[in-house]
Amino acid sequence: MKESLLLKIALITTLLGIFVLYVISDNIKIKELSLDEINDEAIGNMVKVLGKVESVTELDKVTFIDVSQPSTAKVVIFREKDDNALGLEDNDYVEIIGKIEDYEGEMEIIAERIRRIE
């Protein structure tokens, strides 16, 4: 009797937890900015940026992408050594979600997710 009660309680709390996570994740919004709107106040914030790939430089564990819309920003992607190349080419349109950082006086977007837009 006690085992079935504990099983029911565990199942109910698990389902409630999944529902709460779904509601929270559905309400999280990342602000979409144009590259012109990125300034010192945006440092440390998560943003979504759409743009055209101007150049891609792939190194061992990092990839640098210049994205334009018409102003240009540098996007940095840190990868594991075994990761395959991103497969991005010049003139691809991409959606980038990442954090804005200041590196040696220049704004960069440290990408967490990049998606090619068809």
Buried (B, 14 or more C-beta within 10 A) or exposed (E): EEEEEEEEEEEEEEEEEEEEEEEEEEEEEEEEBBBEEBEEEBEEEBBBBBBBBEBBEBEEEEBBBBBEBEEEBBBBBEBEEEEEEBEBEEEBBBBBBBBBEEEEEEBBBBBEEBEEEE
